[in-house]
Amino acid sequence: MSTSPDQNPFAPPSARVEDVSVGGLELGGRGQRFAAAIIDGLILAGVYWLLAITVLKPIVPNPTSGAEASFGSMLTSMVVYLVLFLLIQGYLLVTSGQTIGKKLLGLRIVRSSGERGDAGRVIGLRYLLIWVIASIPVVGWIFALVNVLMIFRDSRKCLHDNIADTIVITA
């Protein structure tokens, strides 16, 4: 391997790295998506917790009591959580393709073609179907792990993005 006299043979290789884009749309960063998910989770958990210690106290299991929760109370918890998600995030998801966290961090969910996704695709396939599958004991946990780890592919698409034919772009 020969180098020109003005080139440092010990210099690291140089390559031009461009942001990943799909059809002219700049994909949202992994860190941004993660932070948006954390923000959304904290908002939802905070509202759920407030409801659980006040209004829902008799029907939602208390994890600190040490008592085993019945299947009915766990199912009620899941339904309440889903309804809260739809109340808090549903309107923004349907109208702008954003959750509160995504809006704060400048991200938006669109179809792979760049078009706005409809409610059934964005809420039904991207969120609700994934939650149902993830709720299955053992298999659901593996599915949920595989779902989020798929973001490390070059396409930056999680499994739920593939199922719903969506991408997350910068807004």
VENSULBEL-V813907 format. One record per residue. RES is the residue in three letters. OMEGA is omega in whole degrees, 0 to 359 (* if undefined). Layout:
res,omega
RES,OMEGA
RES,OMEGA
This chain:
res,omega
MET,181
SER,178
THR,177
SER,184
PRO,181
ASP,181
GLN,180
ASN,181
PRO,181
PHE,180
ALA,178
PRO,180
PRO,179
SER,179
ALA,178
ARG,180
VAL,180
GLU,175
ASP,180
VAL,177
SER,179
VAL,178
GLY,179
GLY,178
LEU,180
GLU,180
LEU,176
GLY,181
GLY,179
ARG,179
GLY,177
GLN,181
ARG,179
PHE,180
ALA,178
ALA,178
ALA,177
ILE,179
ILE,179
ASP,179
GLY,179
LEU,178
ILE,182
LEU,180
ALA,179
GLY,179
VAL,179
TYR,181
TRP,178
LEU,178
LEU,183
ALA,182
ILE,180
THR,188
VAL,188
LEU,186
LYS,182
PRO,187
ILE,181
VAL,181
PRO,178
ASN,184
PRO,182
THR,184
SER,181
GLY,179
ALA,177
GLU,178
ALA,178
SER,178
PHE,180
GLY,180
SER,177
MET,178
LEU,177
THR,178
SER,181
MET,180
VAL,178
VAL,180
TYR,179
LEU,178
VAL,177
LEU,178
PHE,181
LEU,179
LEU,184
ILE,188
GLN,188
GLY,183
TYR,179
LEU,180
LEU,183
VAL,185
THR,185
SER,182
GLY,182
GLN,165
THR,179
ILE,179
GLY,179
LYS,179
LYS,179
LEU,184
LEU,175
GLY,179
LEU,179
ARG,178
ILE,176
VAL,173
ARG,179
SER,179
SER,182
GLY,179
GLU,176
ARG,179
GLY,178
ASP,185
ALA,181
GLY,181
ARG,186
VAL,182
ILE,185
GLY,184
LEU,188
ARG,183
TYR,188
LEU,179
LEU,180
ILE,178
TRP,179
VAL,180
ILE,181
ALA,180
SER,179
ILE,181
PRO,178
VAL,180
VAL,181
GLY,180
TRP,178
ILE,178
PHE,181
ALA,179
LEU,178
VAL,180
ASN,184
VAL,181
LEU,180
MET,178
ILE,182
PHE,173
ARG,179
ASP,182
SER,182
ARG,180
LYS,172
CYS,180
LEU,180
HIS,174
ASP,178
ASN,181
ILE,183
ALA,184
ASP,180
THR,171
ILE,176
VAL,183
ILE,173
THR,185
ALA,*
